[in-house]
Amino acid sequence: MRLPLSTSLVGLCALLAPTAQAQTASAQDMDARARAVAAASRAKSSDSEAISNNYLTPGLANQPVCTVDNSRSFAPNLACQQSATMLEMLVQPGTTGDITHLSISRDKDLDGSFDSSLTLPVMVSGICANGIISCSPGSWNQCQSFKWDVGETGDLKLSQVDLPDLAGCYCVNANCGANLVAGNLPSVLKDLGGGVIGALTTADPRIAVAQASIDGPVIRYVGAHTTACTSSPAVSATSYRANPTAISGDAYAASQASSVFTALAASPAGNGKAQETRSCTIEREINVKSWDFTDIVAASGSITSTSSCGTGCLRFQISGAGNCGSNPPAYTVTFNPLLPRRIISARIIEMGADDWVQGRINGQVVGSAGKRLWAGDGLPSGDCRISGDPWYNRTPIDFTDRLRSGATSVSARVRGGGGGNWGTITVEIQVDTSCEVSERLVDLCAGYASDAACRLTQEDVEGVETVRNGVNTGLKPLPQTRLFGTGRCTYQYSRDFFLRTRRYACLIDTSGITQPDLSRAAYIIDHSTETLLADQTLGANGALSQTSRAFALPDRPTVAACESICKTRAPSANSGVAPAGAVAEKQNVPVGWDSFYHVCTSDNVCPLGPGEEIVSNCGCLDDFPEAVVMMQTVRLAGSDLACTAASR
């Protein structure tokens, strides 16, 4: 980065040089160097791919980053942890065009080795920006929509949703064309990987991810922890997403403790008066959450069988064979409460054995079943090989409070021999799997509405303009009805509005601003010519002094009237999808055109991409009127349409 600075200094010296010949030579040298620096900079940062390869990816992976002229390199330390390969995705298409195998390996703790893997249980028929669509092989029938999501333990998963909850969907199986996945493998990998990375970074804002490489059917990403060196994904800065109104108070508290803010607030620029336009929203958020038993309680260990005992109720059988030795075996199951508030009851409902079984909770004896009572760590009295009917104890033993407090282990200690030799304990756990609905109104306009210096100039309620230029239009939107949730947890809510967009004009006092002294600049402009530079300076004694000297601008290189560009197009099959099915099936001609613009080479040649043909050759193209017409068409169409989540 030193070359541009030195070039600027050379140019400055050339500007002040006394002879025109020296000025011309230095100007030419400055022009050549500037063009060389511009070319080197453009080669390293001309597009997003170049920026990613030269700066972002090596920066996150703790690899050397070079300066523009490659004269120096350094290894930045931008992250708390780095992983050269944080995520790896493999796709394999089948004969029907569907992706029949998609596996994801992930380095969750960024220690350099994969510790989590996911193989999709469904085939992929369509790809969306935030999920996938799975249909019958080679067709667009019996389709299901899935969204990339992250579970409570941080593992990647698919959650079934409605198609409107997905964005940017398109079809890839044989219903929409042949070999769509194989023929567009790089873009397919990027679209799938982008959805996965979006879900991961939303769940854990500490993670920064950049694409590393595409190798055949595999895409790999490099990742790092950059936003917070903490073991918890709950970064304090992201707490404002859950409570946006808190940012105003926190910002004020931070400003009062900041000497920089205090200095700026007391400066002439900070205590003046001006009018600022500020935008805000009032949004109604309704979240519907469905719960399964495994979302509330996790069980692991010596589970012989599991059976349902009703809605939100499971029974776990813990059983095994014993012996007549001095150390009878124990079979243990650990129950881990993931959501303690949704646990209704947890109890041992039955103990049975031939000869004895002893029940324990967290290692403490709570009961037994057998010919005689078995209490304590010792052995029960009597013959170990008792023949006859088994013994049962069906007195319930409740351990709900213990389970709500933390992980709880239930053990079956079995003593037996002869023809029986078994012991069993049945645990019954009841949880609340009802749907959870939360509603809140996020008012980001409250601060402006209560500020006497701010006035409402514009308001839009669900696409209806209710205030224009500070005047009420008299228009009011009809009540809105929308669907929330999926499956058994689908609810319909009607409200006056779900989103208000407002714009306020706030008056800021600027009366105390000191006007800058422009007298020197005015003197230079009024008294200088193309060949004479005049100046006026203020001496230490307060006296003004005027000077003048010869002045000439260096020869300026010729500059093209514009940057030469060309317009091309390439055929594109319409693979988009909608709730009614594949879009191509509704069109007479399902193939359209994609338009591209390229910067022409130095010899005025249009660099064509794969399958492209020239529409407008290199030159000073001006398609701005066409772009304006397209944008105006979309704007007017949006004004005439009102989209809701309710079926019509």
MIZA-559281 format. One record per residue (C-alpha): x negated, y, z; residue in one letter. Coordinates in steps of 0.05 Angstrom, whole numbers, plus 5000, padded with zeros to 4 digits. Layout:
<pts>
XYZA/...
</pts>
This chain:
<pts>
500050005000M/493850455001R/493450534926L/499650974918P/497151424974L/490251504943S/493451624876T/497652184906S/491452494937L/487852464870V/493852794838G/493853334891L/486453484880C/487653494804A/493253994814L/488654464852L/482554374806A/480055024773P/479354824700T/484654594651A/480054054624Q/479253744693A/486653804704Q/488253434640T/483252864654A/485752784725S/492952794703A/491752244652Q/488051844705D/493651964754M/498851754703D/495251104687A/494450934760R/501651104775A/504050654719R/499550094743A/502150154814V/509350174789A/508249544748A/505049184807A/510749404853S/516049194803R/512848514795A/513448394871K/520148704886S/524048794821S/529748324843D/532347934902S/528647304882E/521947674879A/523148004947I/525047334978S/518846974949N/513747524964N/516247805030Y/522247495064L/520546745059T/513146805080P/514947315134G/519946845167L/515346235159A/509346595191N/505546565126Q/501047105096P/504347705063V/500248095011C/500248834995T/502749074928V/495749054896D/493948394931N/487848724962S/489948545033R/494248035068S/496747935138F/500947435176A/507047785207P/510047565272N/517447705260L/520447135299A/520246775366C/520446095331Q/519445885259Q/520945255220S/517945135151A/524144725134T/530044895179M/535244565134L/535144075077E/541043885033M/541543304984L/547243224933V/548642644886Q/554442674835P/558342054816G/561241814750T/567642214760T/563842864767G/565342914842D/559442974890I/559942284922T/554042374970H/552243015007L/547542975066S/544643535109I/538543475154S/537344045204R/531944265252D/536444555307K/530944755356D/526044995303L/520444545328D/518444305258G/522243635257S/529443455238F/533743285298D/540843315268S/543943015206S/550743025173L/553442605116T/560142855090L/565642345099P/569242595037V/567242714965M/566543424939V/571143594880S/570744354888G/565844844919I/567645484956C/563546044987A/565245795056N/567445075047G/569244504999I/575344184967I/576143424964S/581143104914C/582442434883S/576342224842P/575942584775G/582542954784S/585643544819W/590943144857N/591843024932Q/586743574947C/584543755017Q/580944395037S/575244405087F/571344975117K/564244955142W/564245025218D/559844925279V/562144515339G/561444665413E/554644305415T/551944695356G/552744125306D/555044265235L/561943995216K/567844065168L/574444345193S/580744235152Q/584144895132V/589045165081D/586245355013L/587546105023P/582546075081D/577045915031L/573946404983A/570646374914G/572845654898C/571445294833Y/572244584807C/566244124792V/569243444777N/571343134710A/578143484713N/574744134694C/569143894649G/563543384639A/557143374680N/558644044714L/554443874776V/548443594738A/548544154687G/548944704739N/545144374796L/541144984820P/547345424827S/551344854858V/545944754910L/545645504925K/553245554933D/553644954979L/547545175019G/550145885024G/556645645057G/552845215107V/547945785124I/553746265132G/557045815183A/550545715222L/548546445225T/555646645246T/555446145304A/548346335324D/546347055306P/539146945328R/537746545265I/534946855202A/534646415141V/531546485072A/531646005014Q/525145625008A/525645184946S/529944744901I/527044074884D/531643674838G/537943504878P/534943784942V/535044504969I/530944705029R/531345325073Y/526245635119V/528945915184G/526846305246A/529446625310H/528747375298T/534147765334T/533047515405A/527747105440C/532746735483T/535146025492S/542446235489S/545946395423P/550046925458A/545847535438V/548048155477S/548548585414A/553748105385T/558248185445S/561348795411Y/564748325362R/568948045419A/569948735451N/568949275398P/571649845441T/565949755490A/560850025440I/562950755451S/561750725527G/555250345520D/552750825466A/554251415512Y/550651085570A/544650935527A/544451645499S/544351945569Q/538251535587A/534551695522S/529752275521S/529652265445V/537252335442F/537152885493T/531953275453A/535853195389L/542453375422A/539354025448A/536154195381S/539354695333P/541454135288A/544953785345G/548954345377N/552154645314G/559054575285K/561054195223A/566753745199Q/565353005193E/569852475164T/570251845206R/573851205187S/576650675235C/581550105238T/586949835284I/587349085273E/591648545304R/587847905314E/591647255325I/587546625335N/590445925338V/586145375366K/587744625366S/584644155416W/583143415414D/581342975474F/574042955452T/573843725453D/575643705528I/572243085557V/566342675529A/565141965553A/558841535545S/556240895575G/558840185586S/565740285556I/568939615539T/575239895507S/579440525500T/586940565495S/592141125490S/596841255548C/600741815515G/599442515488T/592742765513G/591742125554C/586441585547L/584740975588R/577540725591F/576040015612Q/569339885647I/567839145654S/562438615653G/559837975683A/556637925752G/552137445790N/551337155859C/544437445872G/542437985920S/542938535868N/549638505831P/549638885764P/553239555757A/556639815694Y/557040575690T/560741075646V/559241815650T/564842315637F/562643015617N/567743585623P/567144035562L/573344455580L/574744355654P/580844815654R/584544335607R/583443715650I/590143525682I/588242905721S/582742375726A/583541745768R/581841005775I/588540645766I/586339915772E/580639475796M/580638725782G/575538165791A/573937435797D/570537435848D/569138175869W/568538865838V/566439495874Q/568440185847G/563740775855R/564241505836I/557641875830N/554441295868G/559341325926Q/563740715942V/571040895933V/574440205932G/573939465913S/577938865891A/576738155916G/578437645970K/575538106024R/573838846028L/567139025997W/564839686028A/557639946029G/551339755993D/550939056021G/554338415996L/561438196013P/562337616061S/564636946034G/563236455979D/561036785913C/564236225871R/571436265891I/576135885846S/583336115837G/587136725812D/583637395801P/584337965852W/587138655835Y/587239325870N/592139815838R/591740375889T/590241015849P/583741375866I/583742095842D/577242455823F/580243045783T/576643585824D/569943225817R/570643175741L/572643905735R/566344095775S/561543735728G/559243085698A/562042495737T/559841765734S/564541175748V/561240495762S/563739785767A/559139355811R/560738615797V/559338005839R/561737325815G/560036625792G/563135975771G/568735955722G/570936685731G/565137155738N/568037825715W/569938505742G/573639095711T/575639815728I/580740225688T/580040985688V/585741425663E/584442155643I/590042635624Q/588243285588V/592143865558D/591543835482T/596844355468S/595344905418C/592145545445E/594446205416V/591146875432S/593247555407E/589848225416R/590048915384L/583149175368V/583749935366D/577450255341L/581050925331C/582651045405A/576551495415G/578151935355Y/585651965371A/584152235441S/578952735417D/582053435410A/576853605357A/579253045311C/585453045268R/588452475228L/587852605153T/589551925123Q/592751285145E/594150635108D/598650105139V/598649435103E/597449765036G/602650315048V/599951025052E/603451335112T/599151965120V/595952345062R/591652965071N/594153025143G/601553015122V/606352445138N/608852145073T/615151855104G/613551165078L/613750585126K/611649865112P/616549295123L/615048805180P/609548315160Q/610147565168T/603947115166R/602146405181L/596546245229F/593045585245G/593344915209T/596744235217G/600644155281R/598144825305C/601445245250T/605245845275Y/608946405239Q/608647105269Y/612347735247S/609448405269R/610349135249D/603149125223F/596848715224F/591949245198L/591850005200R/586250385166T/585351105188R/580851695170R/579752285217Y/576652965205A/572653155267C/570053865279L/562953935305I/560454605332D/554754885289T/554855605314S/548355535352G/544155305293I/538155765281T/537455925208Q/530755725179P/525856265157D/525856235081L/522256895069S/515656555048R/519156104999A/523156694971A/516657094961Y/513256514924I/519256424878I/520257164864D/512957334851H/510156704817S/509856564743T/507855974700E/500556214703T/500356564771L/501656284840L/503456814892A/503856684967D/505357055032Q/502756815099T/503457045171L/496857165207G/495257035280A/496157785294N/503057775264G/501158145201A/503457895132L/498257795078S/499657675003Q/495157284957T/495357054885S/491256584841R/491356274772A/495855674765F/497355174711A/501254524711L/497653904685P/499753604619D/505853174631R/506452494596P/512252374550T/518052014582V/523251604545A/530251884543A/532751274581C/530850574603E/532050134544S/537049584560I/541149074521C/547848734531K/548747984521T/554147464533R/554446714545A/560446234543P/563146054612S/568245514628A/573545744677N/572645274736S/576445694787G/581845384830V/588045644866A/593645334909P/597445174845A/591644774817G/585744874770A/586145554734V/583745264668A/589944824664E/594345454662K/590445784605Q/590945684530N/583445774522V/579945564586P/573145834563V/571246564571G/565046994568W/560147234621D/556747904604S/549548064624F/545148684620Y/537548614613H/531849114615V/528249054548C/520848884544T/515449394528S/515949204454D/523449334455N/525648594454V/531848354490C/530047774537P/535647284525L/537646784579G/539946064567P/545846034520G/546346794512E/547547184449E/546447934437I/552448394440V/548749054439S/541349074422N/536049484459C/537450214466G/540650754510C/547050384524L/552750744560D/558450274582D/560650724639F/567450894607P/568850144600E/566950024673A/571450604696V/577450314657V/576349624688M/575749904759M/581950344749Q/585849744723T/584049344785V/585749934831R/592550054800L/594149304800A/592449284874G/597149864887S/602949484856D/601648824890L/602848624963A/599747964984C/602047605047T/600646935078A/608146755080A/610946295027S/616046604978R/
</pts>
